[in-house]
Amino acid sequence: TPGPVKQYPASLEELLRGPRYPGAQPYLRKIYRDPMTGSAEWGIVRTPDGRVQGIYSLADESPIKRTGFPAVLQELEQKARYADWAFVFVPDEPTGNRSRAR
């Protein structure tokens, strides 16, 4: 978003509408289905003020892969369920990675 005030979206649907300035493309074309559940419903990681910071699957199944992740995904190591894999946007990470798993 241009300007000094940056905000997380209030909902996933807000990402379909795109930025709040003319001529820009939306961030998402559609809300994609969770490949683990087949549903378009996702768990939402929210900021303290209730905005969307990330998503996670609602699947309770145990992941096939549990070790050997690259450094950027190390937080997925030994997670017991797919629902424990959260993908969160964290601005200004010192590593230069702006999105991360947790």
LINGI-V466231 format. One record per backbone hydrogen bond with DSSP energy under -0.5 kcal/mol. NH is the residue of the N-H (numbers start at 0). CO is the residue of the C=O. E is the energy in kcal/mol with one decimal. If there is no record, write none. Layout:
[[NH | CO | E] [NH | CO | E]]
//
This chain:
[[5 | 3 | -0.7] [14 | 10 | -0.6] [14 | 11 | -1.3] [15 | 12 | -1.3] [16 | 12 | -0.8] [16 | 13 | -0.5] [17 | 13 | -0.8] [18 | 24 | -0.7] [23 | 20 | -1.1] [26 | 14 | -1.2] [27 | 14 | -1.9] [31 | 29 | -0.9] [33 | 38 | -3.6] [37 | 33 | -3.2] [42 | 55 | -3.0] [44 | 53 | -2.5] [45 | 43 | -0.6] [46 | 50 | -2.5] [49 | 46 | -2.4] [51 | 8 | -3.2] [52 | 44 | -3.3] [52 | 50 | -0.5] [53 | 44 | -1.5] [54 | 86 | -2.0] [55 | 42 | -1.9] [56 | 81 | -0.6] [56 | 84 | -0.6] [65 | 63 | -0.5] [72 | 69 | -2.0] [73 | 70 | -1.5] [75 | 72 | -2.4] [76 | 73 | -1.7] [77 | 65 | -3.0] [78 | 75 | -1.8] [81 | 60 | -2.1] [82 | 58 | -1.7] [83 | 80 | -1.5] [84 | 81 | -2.0] [85 | 83 | -1.0] [86 | 54 | -3.1] [87 | 85 | -0.6] [87 | 99 | -3.0] [88 | 52 | -3.1] [89 | 87 | -0.6] [89 | 97 | -2.9] [92 | 89 | -0.7] [95 | 92 | -1.5] [97 | 95 | -0.5] [99 | 87 | -2.6] [100 | 71 | -0.8] [101 | 85 | -2.8]]
//
